């Protein structure tokens, strides 16, 4: 337990720093919004592309682990859509519930992974980023286009939103480069790596800056249901999916860790 706390402590320190910075007015809320958008359109795509092109998909545990995690997220997506039967009134609010159930924030887990899982677990986590972020963002964009405040009027409009999503584009580019064996782009690779290194601390700080504890009382039922689905149901579902698909005990543990992560900051953006 002490090692787990030690591994997660830096993550919570950065989140607390973001919360303090906003509450002490070190920067205006608008500034944090601009930083969040910069992360969404520049830092996170650079991080994803670099991580995906450097991932090792050749390990024996890669296929069952990936299949199990994707199957687990498919189950969570169906559960999230099923909650529309419960929360019928407010479409935009439902999109937040759905994203809360489905989206995952890999940055805290990636920061703690070396201490929690060792080098092999970090490698598994690295290879799942591309396919999983790609799939989750496509589903999230479709749900936002269908029930969000700015509804898409046709499937063509939904496709257009998918095609301009920076996280989806970065994942697609990384997976294509990985498939073609293109992993070294000279100075460009180093520039992307440097940008990607900034993604993790920026994401955690903006998560802290976006915390609003007073809002917990405004819609406590939706928050309670979403939190229970994300932090209690998702870890069990992903562990079961990985185990059923033949992943190793370490792979199943990493899958459970992915399920237990908080919601991605990109959902807020």
N, C-alpha and C positions, 0 to 999 in steps of 0.2 A: 504493500500500500504506500509506503514512504517513497518508493521509486516512482510510482504513478503520480503522486502529488508533486514530486520534484520535476517530473517531465511536463506536467500541465501548468505548473506555476508560471513560467515565462509567458505562456499564452494568456493567462488571466491578468497578468501584470500589464500587458499591452492593451487588453480590453479595458482595464481599469484606467489606464493612462488616457485612452480616448474619451472615456466618460468624464474624467476630471477636466480634461482640456475643454470640453464643451461646456460643462457646468461652471467652470472658472472663467469662461469667456476668453480663453486664449485665442480662439478663432470663432467667428460667427457661424451659425448653422449653415448659412449659404456656402461658406468656404468648405465645410466638410462635405456638402453636397457636390461641389465641384471636384474635390479630391476623389470622392466615390465614383463619379463619372469618369475621371481620368483613369482610375484603376480598372473600371469596367471595360473601357475602350482601348486602353494601352497596356497597363501592367499585367492584368489577368491573362489576356491573350498571349502576351510574350511568355509568361510563366507556363501556360498550358502547352504552347508549341515547343518550348525548350524541354519540358518534362516528357512529353510524348515522344519526341524524336530521340531522346536518350533512354527510353524505357526498353527493357529486355523482355520480349514476348516469347522467347524460346524455352523458358523453363518448363519443366514437366507439370508444374502446378498452375501454370498460367491459364490454360483453357478451362479446366473445371472451376477455377476461382472466378474468372471473368463471367462464365456462364451462370454460376451461382449468384453472383452479385447482381447481374442484369435481371435474372429471374426474380430475385428479391425485390428489386425496384419496380418491376412490372406489377408485382402483387401490391406494393404500396401505392402505385399509380391508380390501380383499380379501387383500392380502399379510399384514396383521396377523391376520386370521381364519385364514389358512392356517398360521400359526405354531402354532395349536392342535394341529396334527398332529405338531409337533415337541415342544412342551411339554404333554404330556398329563396329567401327574400332578396338579399343583397349580393348581386353577381360579383362586383369588384371585391367585396369582402371574402367571398368564396375563393377567389383566385389566391388570396393571401393564405387561406386555410390550406388550399391544395399545395401551394409552394412550401408551406410550413411542414406538410406531411412528407413531401417528396425531395425537396432540394437538400443538399448536404454541403457542409463547409469543410473542404479537405485541408485547409490551412492549419487549424488547431491540431488535427490528427497527424499531419505531416511533420509538424514541429515536435510532437511528442513521440512519433513513431520509432526513432532510433532507440529510445529508452524503453518503450513498451514492447517492441517486436524485434529489434535487432535489424541488421542489414538486409536479411532475406525478407522481412516484413515490409521494410521501406521499398524494396524492389517491387513487391506485389502491389503496394499502394500506388507506386509510380505508373505501373502499366494499366491500372484501372481508370486513371483520370480521364484519358482521352475518350474511350468508348462511353464511359458513364456520363461525363459532363455533356458530351455530344447528345446522347439520348435524352437525358433529363431536361436539357434546355429546349430541345425540340418539343417535347411534351408540354413543358411550361409555357412556351410561346403560343402553342395551340390553345391551351386553356385560357391564357390572358387574352388572346384574340377573340375567343368565343364569349367570355363572360366579363372581360375587363371593361373599364370605363370607355375606352376607345375601341369599340367592337369592330372587327374586320367584317366587311360586307360580303366577302366571297372567299373561297378556298385559294384563289389567286392572291388575294391580299394577305392571307395567312402565310402562304409560301414566300411572299415578298418579305414579310417580317422575319421569317426563318433565315432567308438568304442574306439579310443585313445584320444578323446577330453576331457580334464580334466573338463571343465564346464559341459558338457553333462553327464559325469560319476558322478560328484558330485550331480547334480540335480536328476539323476536316483536313486542314492543311498539314497538321502534324501527323495524322494517320496516313495520309497519302505519301508524305515524305518518308515515313517509317517503312511503308510497304515498298517504296522504290529504293530504299537504302540510302537516301539522301539525308545524312545527319550532320554534315559539316558544311557550313556556308561561310567559312572564313570569318572576317571581322563582323559580319552581320550576326553570326551565331553568338559571338561574344557580347555584342550590343543587346541582343535579346536576352541573354543570360543575366546581364546586369539589370535590365528592366525587370526580369522575373524575380530576382532577389529582393526587389523592393515591394513586390506584390504581397507577400505574406504579412510583414509588419503593417503596411498600409491597410490591408483588409481587416486585420484585427483591431487596429485603432479606430477605423470608421465604424466597425461593429459596436465598439464601446461608445462612440460619439452618438450613435443612433439609438442607444438604450433610453427608453422613457418609461420609468416604473409607474408613473401616474396613469399611463394608458392601460396598465394591466386591469384596472377597475372598469374601464370603459366597455370592454367586451370580454369579460372573464370566461364565459362559456366557450367561445371560439378558441381562445388562447389555451384553456385547459384541455380541450379535445385535441387540438393540434399538438400541444406539447406531449401529451400522453402517447399519441400516435408516433411522434418522432423519436421520443426518448425511451419508450417502453416497448412498443410494438415493432418498430423498424429494426432494432438490433436483433431481436429474436427471429424475425422473418429473414433477414439477411444471413444470419448464422445458419438457419435451417436450409436456406437455398444453397449456400456454399457446401454444406455437409451433404445434402441430397445429390449434388452434382459431382461429388467425389473429391472436393478440395481437401487439402491436408488440414490437420488441427490448427496450424498457424494461419492458413488461408481463411478458415472459418472464423478465427479470432479477429483477423484483420477486417473481414466482412462485417462482423458484429461492431467493431470500432467505427467503420464507415456509417453504419446505421445509427450509431449513438452520437454522431457529430451534430452540432447545432445547424441551423439553417444558413445557407450561403448568403453572404453579403450582397451578391449579385441579385438576389430576389428583391431586396430592398430597392436597389437601383431601378 
